[in-house]
Amino acid sequence: MTSHNVNTNGFYGEFGGAYVPEILYKTVEDLRKQYLGIIQSEAFQQEYHALLRDYVGRPSPLYLARRMSERYGCRLYLKREDLNHTGAHKINNAIGQVLLAKKLGKTRIIAETGAGQHGVATATVCALMNLPCRVYMGATDVARQHVNVERMRMLGAEVFPVESGNRTLKDATNEAIRDWCCHPADTFYVIGSTVGPHPYPDMVARLQSVISTEIRQQLREKEGRDYPDYLMACVGGGSNAAGTIYHYLDDERVHIVLGEAGGLGIESGQTAATIHCGTLGIIHGARTLVMQTEDGQITEPYSISAGLDYPGIGPLHAHLARSGRATVMAINDDEALRAAFELTRLEGIIPALESAHALAMLPKMQFRPSDVVVLTVSGRGDKDLDTYLSHQKG
């Protein structure tokens, strides 16, 4: 059976690898040689899981959404990553990477952030572990996610607004990589998603796989079996989706359905639907699908959701889409907004705009009443309240 996981060279099918400037080669290579040994060690696992339990509040609940189940004709469970400390799945990865950085002797942390959730998570862990932290964030996102910016500053992180390009996530990532090139010896770059050069996509997926580990256990308790019929998640860079599906990648009984940001529509030129609109290219150190012109210039993505506003996609998800293992839907802004208000009114849960892109796939599905569906609510919606209020409909 073909495995959909990463191979020894850091590739998922034709996607992945490590394409880095020479100055970073040694840093990335050292990380590749050491990451598995460290994160699989008993000492690391004990410290990591103790923090996930006592600090983050895991396991996150698997909640049977009765009214939504009735509406969509299935047994719909929501994996409540929004209930984690800091309000999203990002903390799972941040704790793991900062612990790893300390074990590698790094003394300074940098990160990029779009919606601000990864920035907040990294700033939180740096405060906890007494490390200096600089977060790069596009100036557009600084304006639309000002509450998260203030949280990061309160936690002691320096927030660096990036004025280049579209002033969003891609540009923040570019700036973080420049910083890393200037300080490779003492700095650890905490990447927030399953993107970047190998081993980052695999490392982030492994750290987030606590989500699918818990899903297995929780389904066993609630349904008497450890797998669902459908797994659903939103995908930008792809970390919450990777964590949701990690232990089910090669389980053909499970349908994987991912929602990317359609923006104003995939034909509109105002979209972040990389799997639908992208072609093979290299972005931020990995070979993957990229939104680009014919001569390889990155085209500016657009989404109402700052966390999905990225012109690439993690190599794992590019591979799952191209191989047919995953179904990927492009969800437009208006569909995501409608889904967010629906969940809020039916279940009393205000989701992040990113998660709303997963919820918006539900009306497009054809379920049987016996189908067990697990959908990951990757984050909570307080950071998006300004956007929701400006689109409020009754």
C-alpha positions in Angstrom: 0.0 0.0 0.0 1.3 3.5 -0.8 1.9 5.6 2.2 0.9 9.3 2.1 3.4 10.2 4.7 6.8 11.9 4.2 9.7 9.9 2.7 13.3 9.8 4.0 14.2 12.7 1.6 11.5 14.9 2.9 9.1 14.5 0.0 5.4 13.7 -0.2 5.2 12.3 -3.7 6.6 15.1 -5.9 6.1 17.8 -3.2 8.4 18.9 -0.4 12.1 18.9 0.0 14.4 21.6 1.4 15.3 24.5 -0.9 17.1 27.0 1.3 19.8 29.6 0.9 23.3 28.3 1.5 23.7 30.3 4.7 20.8 28.3 6.2 21.9 24.9 4.9 23.7 23.8 8.0 21.0 25.1 10.4 18.2 23.2 8.5 20.4 20.1 8.0 21.3 20.0 11.8 17.6 20.3 12.6 16.8 17.4 10.1 19.3 15.2 11.7 18.2 15.9 15.3 14.4 16.6 15.3 13.1 13.0 15.4 15.6 11.8 18.0 14.6 14.7 20.3 10.8 14.7 19.8 10.5 10.9 20.1 12.6 10.8 23.3 10.8 9.9 26.5 12.0 13.0 28.2 10.6 15.3 25.5 7.3 13.4 25.3 6.8 13.6 29.0 7.5 17.3 29.2 5.4 18.0 26.1 2.4 16.0 27.1 2.5 17.4 30.7 2.3 20.9 29.2 -0.5 19.9 26.8 -2.5 18.5 29.7 -1.9 21.1 32.5 -1.2 24.3 30.5 -3.1 23.9 27.3 -6.0 22.0 28.7 -5.9 18.9 26.5 -7.6 16.7 25.5 -9.8 19.1 23.7 -13.5 17.8 23.7 -15.0 15.9 20.8 -18.5 17.4 20.9 -21.6 15.8 19.2 -23.3 18.9 17.6 -26.9 17.7 17.7 -28.7 20.5 15.9 -26.0 20.7 13.2 -26.2 16.9 12.9 -29.9 17.1 12.4 -29.5 19.8 9.7 -26.9 17.9 7.7 -28.2 14.4 8.2 -25.2 12.7 9.9 -23.5 12.3 13.3 -21.4 15.5 13.3 -18.7 15.8 15.9 -16.7 19.0 16.4 -13.1 18.7 17.5 -12.9 21.7 19.8 -9.4 23.1 19.3 -11.0 26.5 19.9 -11.1 25.6 23.6 -7.3 25.3 23.9 -5.4 28.0 25.9 -4.8 30.9 23.5 -7.9 29.9 21.5 -6.6 27.7 18.6 -4.6 24.6 17.7 -1.4 26.7 17.2 -0.3 26.2 20.8 0.2 22.4 20.3 3.0 23.2 17.7 4.4 26.2 19.5 5.1 24.3 22.7 6.7 21.5 20.8 9.0 23.7 18.7 10.1 26.0 21.5 10.9 22.9 23.7 12.9 21.6 20.7 14.7 25.0 20.3 15.8 24.9 24.0 17.1 21.4 23.6 19.1 22.5 20.5 20.6 25.4 22.6 18.9 28.2 20.7 18.5 31.4 22.6 16.2 33.5 20.4 12.8 32.7 18.8 11.3 34.2 15.6 7.9 33.4 14.1 5.6 34.6 11.3 1.9 35.0 11.8 -1.2 35.8 9.6 -4.3 35.8 11.8 -2.1 36.3 14.8 -3.0 32.9 16.5 0.4 31.4 15.8 2.1 34.6 16.9 0.1 34.6 20.2 0.9 30.9 20.8 4.6 31.4 20.2 4.7 34.6 22.3 2.8 32.7 25.1 5.3 29.8 25.1 8.3 32.2 25.0 6.9 34.0 28.0 6.5 30.6 29.7 10.0 29.5 28.9 11.7 32.9 29.3 13.0 33.3 25.7 13.0 36.5 23.6 10.5 36.5 20.7 10.1 38.5 17.6 6.9 38.0 15.5 6.7 39.1 11.9 3.3 40.1 10.8 2.0 41.8 7.6 0.9 45.4 8.2 -2.5 44.6 6.7 -2.9 41.8 9.2 -1.6 44.0 12.1 -4.6 46.3 11.3 -7.3 43.6 11.0 -6.1 41.5 13.9 -5.2 44.3 16.4 -6.4 42.4 19.5 -3.9 39.6 18.8 -1.2 42.2 18.2 -1.8 43.6 21.7 -1.9 40.2 23.2 1.6 39.4 21.8 3.0 42.7 23.0 1.5 42.1 26.5 3.2 38.7 26.5 6.5 40.4 25.9 7.0 39.7 22.2 8.2 42.3 19.7 5.7 42.5 16.8 7.4 43.6 13.6 4.9 45.0 11.0 5.9 44.1 7.4 5.2 46.7 4.8 6.4 44.9 1.7 4.2 43.2 -1.0 0.6 42.6 0.0 1.6 43.1 3.6 0.1 39.7 4.6 1.3 36.2 5.6 3.6 35.6 2.6 5.4 38.9 3.2 5.7 38.2 7.0 7.3 34.8 6.1 9.7 36.3 3.7 10.9 38.8 6.4 11.2 36.0 9.0 13.4 34.0 6.6 15.6 37.1 6.0 16.0 37.5 9.8 16.9 33.7 10.1 19.5 34.1 7.4 21.2 36.9 9.4 21.1 35.0 12.7 21.3 31.2 11.9 23.5 30.2 14.9 21.4 31.4 17.9 17.9 31.8 16.4 15.2 29.2 16.0 12.4 29.9 13.5 9.1 28.5 14.8 7.1 28.0 11.6 3.4 28.0 12.3 2.2 25.6 9.6 3.1 22.5 7.6 5.1 24.6 5.2 8.7 25.5 4.7 11.7 23.3 4.1 11.9 19.7 5.3 11.8 18.8 8.2 9.2 21.5 9.1 6.1 20.1 7.4 6.7 16.7 9.0 7.7 18.2 12.4 4.6 20.4 12.6 2.3 17.5 11.4 3.8 15.3 14.1 3.3 17.9 16.9 -0.3 18.6 15.7 -1.0 14.8 15.5 -2.1 15.0 19.1 -5.5 16.0 17.5 -5.9 12.7 15.6 -4.6 10.7 18.5 -7.4 12.1 20.6 -10.0 11.7 17.9 -9.2 8.0 17.8 -9.6 7.6 21.5 -12.7 9.8 21.8 -14.5 8.0 18.9 -13.8 4.7 20.6 -15.6 5.9 23.7 -18.5 7.6 21.8 -19.0 5.4 18.8 -17.4 2.1 19.7 -14.9 2.4 16.8 -11.7 4.5 16.4 -12.3 6.0 12.9 -14.9 8.4 11.4 -16.4 8.1 7.9 -15.4 11.7 7.1 -12.7 14.1 8.5 -13.1 17.7 7.6 -10.8 20.7 8.2 -9.9 24.1 6.8 -6.5 24.4 5.0 -4.2 27.3 4.4 -0.7 26.3 5.2 -2.4 23.2 6.6 -1.4 22.5 10.3 -4.8 21.9 11.9 -5.8 19.7 8.9 -2.5 17.8 9.1 -3.1 17.2 12.8 -6.7 16.1 12.2 -5.8 13.5 9.5 -2.3 12.4 10.6 -3.2 8.9 11.9 -5.8 8.3 9.1 -3.6 9.2 6.1 -3.4 5.6 4.9 -6.8 4.5 6.2 -9.0 4.3 3.1 -12.2 3.9 5.1 -11.9 7.6 6.0 -12.8 10.3 3.5 -10.7 13.4 3.9 -12.4 16.7 2.9 -10.5 20.0 3.1 -11.7 23.6 2.6 -9.4 26.2 1.2 -10.1 30.0 0.9 -11.9 30.8 -2.3 -12.0 34.5 -1.5 -14.3 36.2 -4.0 -14.2 33.1 -6.2 -11.5 31.0 -8.0 -12.1 32.9 -11.3 -12.0 36.3 -9.7 -8.3 36.9 -9.3 -9.2 37.6 -5.6 -8.6 34.2 -4.1 -6.3 32.1 -1.9 -7.4 28.7 -3.4 -3.9 27.4 -4.1 -4.9 23.8 -4.8 -7.5 25.0 -7.4 -5.4 27.8 -8.9 -1.8 26.9 -8.1 1.0 25.3 -10.2 4.2 23.5 -9.3 6.7 25.9 -7.8 9.0 26.6 -4.9 7.9 28.9 -2.0 9.5 29.4 1.4 11.9 26.4 1.0 9.5 23.7 -0.3 8.3 22.5 -3.7 4.6 22.6 -3.7 1.6 24.2 -5.5 2.0 27.9 -5.7 -0.2 30.7 -7.0 2.1 32.3 -9.5 2.3 33.9 -13.0 3.6 32.0 -16.0 7.1 33.4 -15.3 7.0 32.3 -11.7 6.2 35.5 -9.9 4.0 34.9 -6.8 0.5 36.3 -7.3 -1.0 38.0 -4.3 -3.7 35.9 -2.5 -6.9 37.2 -1.0 -9.2 35.9 1.6 -11.4 37.4 4.2 -9.6 35.2 6.7 -6.0 36.3 7.6 -5.0 32.8 8.5 -5.8 31.3 5.0 -4.4 34.3 3.0 -1.3 32.4 1.7 -0.3 31.7 -1.9 1.1 28.2 -1.2 0.0 25.1 0.5 1.8 22.5 2.6 3.4 19.7 0.5 1.4 17.1 2.3 -1.9 18.6 1.3 -0.7 19.3 -2.3 0.2 15.5 -2.5 -3.2 14.4 -1.0 -5.1 16.6 -3.4 -3.0 15.6 -6.5 -3.2 11.9 -5.6 -6.9 12.0 -5.0 -6.6 11.0 -1.4 -8.3 14.2 -0.3 -11.2 16.1 -1.7 -10.6 19.9 -1.6 -13.3 22.5 -1.9 -12.8 26.3 -2.5 -15.0 28.1 -0.1 -15.8 31.8 -0.8 -15.9 34.6 1.8 -19.7 34.8 1.8 -20.1 31.0 2.3 -17.7 31.1 5.2 -19.5 34.0 6.9 -22.8 32.2 6.5 -21.4 29.1 8.1 -19.9 31.0 11.0 -23.3 32.6 11.8 -25.0 29.2 11.4 -22.8 27.5 14.0 -23.1 30.4 16.3 -26.9 30.3 16.2 -27.4 26.5 16.2 -24.7 25.4 18.7 -23.7 28.6 20.6 -20.1 28.4 19.3 -18.5 31.4 17.5 -15.8 29.9 15.3 -12.7 31.5 13.8 -13.1 32.6 10.2 -10.6 29.9 9.2 -12.7 27.2 10.8 -15.8 28.6 9.1 -14.3 27.5 5.8 -14.5 23.9 7.0 -18.1 24.4 8.3 -19.1 25.9 4.9 -18.4 22.5 3.2 -21.2 20.8 5.1 -24.1 22.0 2.8 -22.1 20.7 -0.2 -21.8 17.2 1.2 -24.2 14.2 0.8 -24.2 12.2 4.1 -26.0 9.2 5.2 -27.7 9.3 8.6 -25.3 6.7 10.0 -22.1 8.6 8.8 -19.8 9.7 11.6 -18.2 13.1 10.6 -15.5 14.8 12.6 -14.9 18.5 11.7 -12.1 20.4 13.4 -13.0 23.8 14.8 -9.4 25.1 14.7 -9.9 28.4 16.5 -12.4 30.6 18.3 -13.9 33.7 16.7 -13.2 36.5 19.1 -10.3 37.7 16.9 -12.8 38.0 14.0 -15.6 39.8 15.7 -15.0 43.1 13.9 -15.3 41.2 10.6 -18.4 39.4 11.7 -20.1 42.5 13.0 -19.5 44.4 9.8 -21.3 41.5 7.9 -24.0 40.9 10.5 -27.3 39.9 8.9 -30.1 40.1 11.5 
